[in-house]
Amino acid sequence: MDTPTANFTHHFLIAMPNMADPHFARTLTYIAEHNDQGALGLIINRPIDMTLASLFERIELPLDAPGFAGQPVYFGGPVQTDRGFVLHRPIGEWHSTLKVTDEVGLTSSRDVLQAIGAGGEPKDVLVTLGYAGWAAGQLEQELLDNAWLTVPADLPIIFELPPEERLAAAMQKLGVDFTNLSEVAGHA
């Protein structure tokens, strides 16, 4: 049983069916940072109507590496939706990277996009516009209010599955089928 003092860095948040906020309904969010100041995450199953090719064109960067052009850009959350964030492995060395684990980084500087465009590195990327943020204690309160289920993150879910399969795959890690989740949480 997770306690409210648990750290959910490198965990998935699975929105419960009663999630009222339309930004988060039926979402799978990857938590990149969680500490006493709050939490930061990216919604990883909500592609927007934009590909990496069109994003690179918009920010005037060449995209010469094969295999990236058709990848979707994601709605990462309602904060700073005009800024790009790149969740990636391997971690590499970039101007502005939050080290999530020894394998995974979250970079907001342009140099990571330049490297992707020029040479296809880092190999595994998920690009979002915006992120999800929680103030100090806010995520803990939402967990107490049964807004989310948590499960340790699994990198193949992020980098290898199509977006429409990610939520169900995270649920399976808990042994739960999303369609069987009740709208109302029970309390013993």
Summary of the structure (lengths in Angstrom):
residues: 188
radius of gyration: 16.5
end to end distance: 14.1
largest distance: 56.6
contacts: 561
relative contact order: 0.22
helix: 23%
strand: 33%
